[in-house]
Structure formats: C-alpha cells, structure tokens
Amino acid sequence: MATEKAVHNVEIPDLRLGEFTLNIVGTSPLVSHSWSQKAKMEMLGKQLKKAATAKEARRPHVEFAESLYWLTEKPDFNGLSDDEAGKILAEIIPKSKFGFPVLAFKAAALDAGFQQGALVAKAGTNDLAKTTARGAFFVSGEAGDLAVIDGTPTPREDIARIAKGTPEVRFRAEFKTWSTKLFIKYNERVITPSQIANLFRLGGFSNGVGDWRPAKNGSFGTFEIR
C-alpha cells in the first residue's frame, strides 16, 4: 500500500543586499604595471618549452604605454620607432582614460583586515573571518572590473631585481596624484558599511595597490577614503 509523502513548505529568507560608493584618494603615487601582450606570449612560450627568440631592443615609451590599463583605444605601435611612439603618446595621453583592477583594492582591504585583527573570527563575538568577508561584499568600478583612475600618467624608470638578483631597468606608468570610485554591493545580514569602510581604510594605509606598494616592501599606491 502506497504511503503519502510529507509535504514541507520551505521558506527562503530574502537576501538583503545594500550598495554604497567609496571615494578613494591616493596618498602616494600609483605605479601601474599591466602585463603586455608581448610579456604574456613570452611566459606562454616558456611554459610550452618553445625556443627563446632573440631579445628586441628596449622601447621605453612603448613599455610605459603597455603598463597602463587603457579604457580608451590604445595606439598601435607596430612598425614605429620608440621616438615616434613617444610623440603619439604625448598627444593622446592627456585625452585618454585609464583604469586599475578593482580586485587589487579588495585584496588590499581583506589582507590588511586579516593582518591587523579586523578579520579574525572569535567565539562569542561578531568578528568576521577573512573567508566570510570575501563573499560578503563585492567591488566594481565605473568600467566594471576596472576602476576609472582620475589622474594623468607619466613615465617612470626604476631598477628592479629579477631572477637570481639580476638588475633590470623597468619602464612603467605612474599617477603622481590620483583618485577613483569603488562601488560596493554587500550582504546586509553579514557585514555593515562601516566594517567594509574600515577594511578599505586599513588596506589603503598598510597594503596599498600597484607596484612597490607597502605590502611589497614599498611605499607607493597608498590611499584613504573621503
């Protein structure tokens, strides 16, 4: 004889989401270092065990341009000398827009929060663990995964240490003064805007974003909330 199956009504609580904007202002220069297509192909070639090709002459102006996250159209430098590329850049850089990965800002906030005790779960408290906070809020910029950087990049030249401590000159872009906006979407049942803002405050002071940030033994890419 067939038995009747019990019917259960499942109530799913509403996912209460909130949104707000963080205004970020740089307190030290932001050094941008986007991976160029050439660098990506070189890394892929090594992983595929392809024979290395002869190194091309360095082109400082082109390397500067390649280190940026372009939001407007990036010029095509193929077939141009570095001097020719420099003249083009001098004309279009002031008219162009650039971004920076929003995940770098979130990583700075989460890492600083963990390192400084703001994200260490404790029994009997409302403290958050780092893994919980990671899924409790999300960050986007005016260009989606890229925050729009308000500032004009200029070239910088540095000596860096690569494999086995070999020195190498690097040409990158630097925003001496900069600001941006981050759009935050968060789970109101897990975290508050004040907690999130505090994480970014800590991240801007102690971790920073970009090359040579405090988290990488530098002093660049620090920021504050205004």
C-alpha positions as CSV (number, residue, x, y, z in Angstrom):
1,M,0.0,0.0,0.0
2,A,1.5,3.3,-1.1
3,T,2.3,5.8,1.7
4,E,1.8,9.5,1.3
5,K,4.9,11.7,1.3
6,A,5.0,14.5,3.7
7,V,5.0,18.0,2.1
8,H,7.2,20.6,3.7
9,N,6.9,24.3,3.0
10,V,10.4,25.8,2.7
11,E,10.8,29.4,3.5
12,I,13.8,31.1,1.9
13,P,14.7,34.3,3.6
14,D,15.3,37.4,1.5
15,L,18.9,38.1,0.5
16,R,19.2,41.7,1.8
17,L,21.7,43.5,-0.4
18,G,22.9,47.0,0.1
19,E,25.0,49.3,-2.1
20,F,27.2,52.3,-1.5
21,T,30.1,54.2,-3.0
22,L,33.6,54.6,-1.7
23,N,35.6,57.7,-2.8
24,I,39.3,56.8,-2.9
25,V,42.0,59.4,-2.9
26,G,45.7,58.4,-3.4
27,T,48.1,59.4,-0.7
28,S,51.2,58.3,-2.6
29,P,51.8,57.7,-6.4
30,L,50.1,54.8,-8.0
31,V,52.5,52.7,-10.2
32,S,50.7,50.7,-12.9
33,H,52.0,47.5,-14.4
34,S,49.6,45.8,-16.7
35,W,51.0,42.7,-18.4
36,S,51.7,43.5,-22.1
37,Q,50.8,41.0,-24.8
38,K,54.5,40.5,-25.5
39,A,55.2,39.5,-21.9
40,K,52.2,37.2,-21.9
41,M,53.4,35.4,-25.0
42,E,56.9,35.1,-23.6
43,M,55.6,33.4,-20.5
44,L,53.4,31.1,-22.6
45,G,56.4,30.3,-24.8
46,K,58.4,29.2,-21.7
47,Q,55.6,27.1,-20.4
48,L,55.3,25.4,-23.8
49,K,59.1,24.8,-23.9
50,K,59.4,26.8,-27.1
51,A,62.9,28.0,-28.1
52,A,63.6,31.5,-26.9
53,T,63.9,34.2,-29.5
54,A,66.4,37.0,-29.6
55,K,65.5,39.9,-27.4
56,E,64.4,43.0,-29.1
57,A,65.8,46.5,-28.4
58,R,64.0,48.1,-25.4
59,R,61.4,50.7,-26.2
60,P,60.8,52.8,-23.1
61,H,57.8,54.8,-24.4
62,V,56.1,51.6,-25.6
63,E,56.8,49.8,-22.3
64,F,55.3,52.8,-20.5
65,A,52.2,52.6,-22.6
66,E,51.9,48.8,-22.2
67,S,52.0,49.1,-18.4
68,L,48.6,51.0,-18.4
69,Y,45.1,49.7,-18.3
70,W,43.6,51.5,-21.3
71,L,39.9,52.4,-21.3
72,T,40.1,54.4,-24.5
73,E,41.7,52.9,-27.6
74,K,45.4,52.1,-27.2
75,P,47.6,53.1,-30.1
76,D,49.2,50.5,-32.4
77,F,52.9,50.9,-32.1
78,N,53.9,48.2,-34.6
79,G,56.4,49.4,-37.0
80,L,57.1,52.6,-35.1
81,S,60.3,53.7,-33.6
82,D,60.3,54.5,-29.9
83,D,60.7,58.2,-30.6
84,E,57.6,58.1,-32.9
85,A,55.6,56.3,-30.2
86,G,56.7,58.9,-27.7
87,K,55.3,61.7,-29.9
88,I,52.0,59.9,-30.3
89,L,51.7,59.3,-26.6
90,A,52.5,63.0,-25.7
91,E,49.5,63.9,-27.8
92,I,46.9,61.3,-26.7
93,I,47.7,60.6,-23.1
94,P,46.0,63.8,-21.8
95,K,42.9,62.9,-23.8
96,S,42.8,59.2,-22.8
97,K,41.2,57.3,-19.9
98,F,42.8,54.6,-17.8
99,G,41.7,52.1,-15.2
100,F,43.0,49.8,-12.5
101,P,41.7,46.4,-11.3
102,V,39.2,46.7,-8.6
103,L,40.2,43.3,-7.2
104,A,43.5,44.9,-6.1
105,F,41.6,47.2,-3.8
106,K,39.5,44.4,-2.4
107,A,42.6,42.3,-1.8
108,A,44.3,45.2,0.0
109,A,41.2,45.6,2.2
110,L,40.9,41.9,3.1
111,D,44.7,41.3,3.6
112,A,45.0,44.3,5.9
113,G,41.9,43.4,7.8
114,F,43.3,39.9,8.5
115,Q,46.8,41.1,9.3
116,Q,45.6,43.8,11.7
117,G,42.9,41.7,13.5
118,A,39.8,43.1,12.0
119,L,39.0,39.8,10.2
120,V,39.8,37.2,12.9
121,A,36.8,35.3,13.9
122,K,36.4,34.9,17.7
123,A,33.9,32.7,19.5
124,G,31.1,34.7,21.1
125,T,31.8,37.9,19.0
126,N,30.6,39.5,15.8
127,D,34.1,39.5,14.3
128,L,34.3,38.2,10.7
129,A,36.8,35.7,9.3
130,K,38.6,36.6,6.1
131,T,36.9,33.9,4.1
132,T,33.5,35.1,5.3
133,A,34.2,38.7,4.4
134,R,35.4,37.7,1.0
135,G,31.9,36.6,-0.1
136,A,30.1,39.2,2.0
137,F,30.8,42.1,-0.3
138,F,31.8,42.7,-3.9
139,V,33.6,45.6,-5.6
140,S,33.1,47.1,-9.1
141,G,34.3,50.2,-10.8
142,E,32.9,52.6,-13.4
143,A,34.4,50.3,-16.0
144,G,33.3,47.0,-14.4
145,D,36.3,45.1,-13.3
146,L,38.4,48.3,-13.7
147,A,38.1,51.4,-11.6
148,V,38.5,54.6,-13.6
149,I,41.6,56.4,-12.4
150,D,41.2,60.2,-12.3
151,G,44.8,61.3,-13.0
152,T,47.3,61.7,-15.8
153,P,50.1,59.0,-16.0
154,T,53.7,59.9,-16.5
155,P,56.7,57.6,-17.3
156,R,59.0,56.4,-14.5
157,E,62.2,54.4,-14.7
158,D,63.3,52.0,-12.0
159,I,66.0,49.4,-11.3
160,A,64.3,46.1,-10.4
161,R,65.8,42.8,-9.4
162,I,64.7,39.8,-11.5
163,A,65.8,36.2,-11.5
164,K,68.9,35.5,-9.3
165,G,69.1,39.2,-8.3
166,T,70.0,40.4,-11.8
167,P,69.2,44.1,-12.1
168,E,66.9,45.3,-14.9
169,V,65.6,48.7,-15.9
170,R,61.9,48.9,-15.9
171,F,59.7,51.5,-17.6
172,R,56.2,51.9,-16.1
173,A,53.4,54.4,-15.7
174,E,52.9,56.4,-12.6
175,F,49.9,58.5,-11.4
176,K,51.5,61.1,-9.1
177,T,48.1,62.3,-8.0
178,W,45.0,60.1,-8.4
179,S,41.6,59.2,-7.2
180,T,38.8,56.8,-8.1
181,K,35.4,55.5,-7.1
182,L,34.6,52.0,-5.9
183,F,31.0,50.7,-5.9
184,I,30.3,48.2,-3.1
185,K,27.5,45.6,-3.0
186,Y,27.2,43.8,0.3
187,N,25.1,41.3,2.2
188,E,23.4,43.3,5.0
189,R,22.9,40.1,7.1
190,V,26.7,39.5,7.2
191,I,28.6,42.8,7.1
192,T,27.9,46.5,7.6
193,P,29.1,49.5,5.5
194,S,31.2,50.7,8.5
195,Q,33.0,47.4,8.7
196,I,33.7,47.5,4.9
197,A,34.9,51.1,5.0
198,N,37.2,50.2,7.9
199,L,38.7,47.4,5.9
200,F,39.5,49.7,3.0
201,R,40.9,52.3,5.4
202,L,43.3,49.7,6.8
203,G,44.1,48.5,3.3
204,G,44.9,51.9,2.0
205,F,47.2,52.7,4.8
206,S,49.2,49.4,5.2
207,N,48.9,47.5,2.0
208,G,48.2,49.8,-1.0
209,V,47.8,48.8,-4.6
210,G,50.0,48.7,-7.7
211,D,53.8,48.1,-7.9
212,W,56.0,48.9,-4.9
213,R,53.1,49.1,-2.5
214,P,53.7,48.7,1.2
215,A,52.6,45.0,1.0
216,K,55.6,44.5,-1.3
217,N,58.2,46.5,0.7
218,G,57.4,49.8,-1.0
219,S,55.6,53.0,-0.2
220,F,53.5,53.6,-3.3
221,G,49.8,53.1,-4.0
222,T,48.6,54.0,-0.6
223,F,45.1,55.7,-0.3
224,E,42.5,57.0,2.0
225,I,38.7,57.2,2.0
226,R,37.0,60.6,1.7
